[in-house]
């Protein structure tokens, strides 16, 4: 294909995008090829990224109905900041993974975040050890280049150890920073001595996998472990550390914040909302650095006065719209507010998305799509009619139906597209 964005798009990326959307999930790769609309929202979030790069912190809530593109927008930002040399990570909150719980649900969320750490060189997950090794490698290179020492020389080991100590000791002023730094030093000690068991113990501790302080004390000499009540402090420490390791910062995506709304116990919800409040205050008061957090939530889970986040008055008073947003015919949005509210893509934007998906489909199956302007208009009219008449339908269903249409047209060359698209259906 000679026009559009498809030049340079691989079949594997096209397959990832189309197969993911057909299954009703957001693809990890290729989002830049199908991003439509959201210009204002993306600009607001990129302003946050600039603040984070300069040592600040930011927290945003992405609010919208099911299928409105909350997860899509988060993943698009995730991919963008990874290209800008951030460490990124994500977690899908659930009954088993949330901010705090009496069965270690907060720790489970933390473990997922550490497992899902990703960098440009390792875009999927599992990047923690790569980050640690890059940190050590960069300090060793400094000693080689700036001081002319070579690995294996006693003075080389001394100078690298001094640099390691300078980094780890600089973290001691942070909450739990002394122990965090001590474990980083243990990782380097294992690297220097070729002691992989010691390195694995350090990684295990950083991942929150030690169950008792006694075990951590025996293995690493630290009398502290990551737990349900302190895991966020370690996220902040990681944000500091990755900058020292040569990255721009840490960007954390938390999907399905609505799972807090679904906690059956009033007390359980209150505990989680209170933990969310403490994180929000911490970020806004400048107690975190080089850290970005973005969380997706449905309108009901955010604004329901009985069970939602707004049922917790300290959060409602901080997050609710101001009078200027609520009143007036202009319906202006303050995109600097903590909550970015998504509206569904308008018909014009959906039209552009359909064109992009058709082009990707052509890349994947080596053909030129035959759908034309009138076909797109007919398809959109039919789908919007279904959206209005079916309570459970979402724009996500429209996209799935469209990819099915493309598949049927491509797979049945002996049948005209008109017979497939315009056929009457029950």
N, C-alpha and C positions, 0 to 999 in steps of 0.2 A: 504494500500500500504506500502511495507516494505522498499522502497528505496527512495532516493531523499529528497527534502525539505518538502515533504507533511506531514510527521509525525508532528503532532501538529498543522497543519493548520485546522482551523475550517471551517465548511460548509458556515458559514455566511461570512467569509473573502473571500473564494473562489467565492461565489455568487457576492459579491461586485466587485471583480476584473473583473470577466467575464461579468457581466451585464453592468458595466461601459464601458469596452472596446468595447462590442458589440454595445453600443449606441454612440460610438465615443468620449467618454469623459474619462478623467483620474481619476481613482479611488482614493479615499482619504486614504483607508487602503489597506494593503497587497502589497504595491509596492516593498517591499524587496524580495518578492517571484518571481518577474518577471523582476527585474533589470538585464539588459544584456548590456555588453559593457560599455562605458562611464567611464572606470576606471580612465583615465587621468583627465577628467573633474571633476569627483567627488573628486579626490585627491586635485585638485586646490581649489575647493570650501571648502573642509574641512580645508585647510590651512587658509582660511578666517575665518572660525569658530573659530579656535584656536586664531587668532588675536582678534576677538570680545570678546572671553572669558576673555582675558587678559586686556580688557579695550579699545581696539581699535575700529575701524569701517571699514566697507568694502561695496563697491557697485560693482555689476557685472551685465552685460547684457548677456543674453543667446540668441544668434542669430541662426536662422535656418528657413528652409522652413516649410510650413504647414505640420503637421504630422511627423516632424523630432524628436519630443520628448522634446520640450522646456518645456511644462507644466509638463510633466512626471518628468523631472529632477528637476524642482522647487519643486514639491510636495514630491519627494523622499528626497530632502534636508530638506524640512519643517518637515517631519516626523522624520528624523534623529536628527535634532537639538532639537526637542521637547523631544526626549528621553534623550538628554543631559541637560535637565532642562532649556531650553530656553522658553520664551514666544514667540509664533509665531502668525503671522496674515497674511492675504492675501486679495487682491482685484483684480477683473478683470476690467481693465479700459475700458471705453466705451464713447459714446457721452455724457452720463450723469455723468460720473465719470472720472475725469482726474486731472491734477496738478492744473489748475486754469481755471476759466471761468467767464463769466459775469452773469451766472445764478447759481452760487454756486457749480459748478462741483468739485472744489477742496475740498470744505467742504464735499460734498457727498462721495468722495473717502475716506476722513478721517473717516467719520462716519462708513463706511463699514469696514475699518481697525479695528476700536475699537470694533465694533460688532463681528468681526471674530477672536478676540483674543482667543487663545487656549493654553492650558498647558497639560501636560501628564495626569493629573487627569480629564481634560475636553477637549478631543482632537478635538472636532468638532468646537465649537465657544462659545461665551457668557461667557468667563472666567474672565471678568474684576472684577466682584464683588468677585469672589473666590480669586483673587489676592489681592484685598484690605483686605479681611477678613484674609487671611493668613498673611499678613503684620502685622495687628493688633495682631493676635494670637501669632505670633512669639515674638513680643515685650512683650506681657503679660507673655508668658512663661519665658522669660529672667528674668523678675522681680520676678516671683515665684521661679525659680531655683537658681538665683544668690543672691537674697536678702531675701528670705524666707517669702515674703509677700503674702497674699492671696487675691483673688478678693473680693470686697465688703469693704475691709479695706480702710480708707481714704488715708493712705500713699501709698497704692497700686495704686490708681487712680492718685495720684500726680506723682509717679515715671513713670508710663506708659505715662502720659501726657508729662513729661519732655523728654522721649525718642521720642515721636511723634514730639515734637517741634524740637528736634535735627535733625531729618530726614528732616522735612519740611524746616527748616531754612537753611540747607545745600544746598538746591536747589535754593536759592534766587539769587545766582550769575549768574544763567542761564537766558537767555532771557525768559521772562514770568514766571520765576520760582517762584517768590513771590506769584503770584495769584494761580499757580498750587499747591504750598505748602499750601496755605490758604484753598483751597478746600479740600485737603487731611485731613487737621485738622478738617474741618467741618464734613467730613465723620466720623472721629473718635469721634467727639463730639456727633453725632447722635447715634453711636454705644454705647457709654458710657451711654447716657441718654435713650436709647431705643426709640429714635426718628427716626422711619423709613422714615418719610417724609423728614427729613433733609438729611438722607443718599441718598434717591432717587434724591434729588435736586443736591447733589454733583456728583452722577453718571451721571445724565443728563448733567451737565456742562462738565464733563470729556469726555462725548460722543459727545460733540459739538452740543447739541440740544437746547441751548439757542439762541433765535433769536435777543435779544437786550441786550445791556449792562445794561440798566435800570432794566430789569427783574433780571439779574444776581446780580446786586448791592442790590436789595431789598431782594433777597432770600439768598444770600451767602456773601454779603459784598465785592464782587470783581467787579472792574470796567473794566472787560475784558472778552471777549468770544472768543472761537475758530472760526476762519473765513477763507475765501478763501486764504487770503494773509499770514496767520501765522500758518496754521495747521502743517506744517513740524516741526516747533519749538516744538510743543507739542508731536510729535512722538519722538523727541530727549529727551524730559523730561520723557516720559514714559520709554524709554530705561534706563535712570538713575534710575528711581523709581523702576522698576522691579528688578534691582540688589539689591537695598536696601531692597526689599521684599523677597530676598532669591533666586532669579533666576539668571541664567547665563548671560542673556541679552535679547534683542528683535530682532527677525528675521522677516523681512518684505518681502513678495513675491508680486510682482506686475505683473500680466499677461496682455497680449494684449497691449503692449506699441504701437503697430501698430495703435491703435485708434487715436493717436496724428497725425499720418501721414494722416489719413482720415478726419481730420478737414478741412472743405471746405475753410475757411477764412485764408489767409496768415497771417493776424495779429493774429488770434487765435492760429495758429501753433507756431508763434514766441514767444508769451507769454508763451506757455507751454514748448517750448524748452528752453527758458530763465530760467524758474522755475526749469527745470531738470538740467540745468547748475549750478544753485546756490546750488542745493542739492549735485550734484557731487563734486563741489569745496569744499563744507562744509565737506563732508566725507573725501575727500583726504587730506584736510588741517588739519585734526585732531580736528575739532570743535565738533565732535560727539563722543560718547563713548558707548561701549557695544551695538552697533547698526549694523545690517547687512541688506542690501537691495539687492534684486535680481530681475531683470526685464527681461521679455521675449519680443523678438521683431523679426519680420521677416527681412530677408536680404534687401528686397526692402524698408521697412519702415525705416531701419537704413541708408542705403547707397545711396538712391535716391537723386541726387544732386538738384532736383527741389523742392521736398516736404518733403523728409525724414529728419531724424535727422542730416545727413551730410549736408543738405542745410543750416544749422545754423553753420556758420564757427567756432565760439568758441568751439562748441562740436566736429565738424569734426576734428579740429586740435588736440584735446585731445584724440579722440577715434580711429582715422584711423590707419590702420596697418603701421608698420615701413617698410622701404625698405628691411630689412632683412627677413621679413615675405613675402613680395610681390614677391621677386625675388628668382631665384634659383630653381633647379630641386628637391631639398629635400622637399620643401613645409612644412617646420617646422612651428609649432604654438607656440607662446609665451603664455602659459597658465596663466601667471601672468598679462597679459594685461587686461584692463577693459572688453573687449568683448570676450566671449567664443563662438566660432562658432561650431555649431553641424553639423555633416554630418550624413546622414541616416545610420542606422545599416547595416553592410555588410551582405552578404548571410549567412556566418558562424554564425554570431550573431543572425540573424533571425531564423536560424535552432534551436539554443539553446532556443530561446524564444518560438518557437512552441512546443518544448518538455515540457517546463515549463507550458505552457497553457493547454496542454493535461493532464498533471498530476493534475493540479487544477480542470479540468473538471471531471476527475475521482474521485477526492475527493468529489466534489459537488454531483455527481450522483451515487456514490458507484459502480464503475465498473473499469475495467482495460482497458485503451485505447488500441486500436488495430493498430493504425498507426505505420508503421515501416520506416526505413531509406529511402527506395526507394519511399515511399509515400510522405515523407517530400520533397525530391528532386523534385519530379514531381510537387507537389503543388507550391513550390517556383519558379520553371521554368515558370509555367503558370502565376503566379502572377507578376513576374518581366517582363514578356512579356507584360502584360496589363499596367504596370507602364510606360513602354517605349512608348506604343502606345496611351495612354490616358493622355492628358495634365492635366486633373483635378484629376487624381488618386494620392493617397498618401499611404505611408506605413500604415497609419491608416485604409485605406480601406482593405489592405491585412489582417490585424488582424481581422477586422470585418468578412471578408469572411471566415477566418479560424475557427472562433468560430461558425459561421453558419454551416460549414462542420462538426465540432465536434457534434453539436446539432443534425444534420440529421443522422449521424452514430449512435449516442446513442439512438435516438428516433425510428429508423427503424431497429430493430435488425433482422428482417426477410429479409432485403436487404443487400447484401454484400457491404463492404466498397469500393471495386473496382468499383461496379456499380454506386456508388455515386460520388466517387472522379474522376474516369476516364471517366465518361460519357461526350459525346461531347455537348458543349454548344454554343449557338449563340454568 
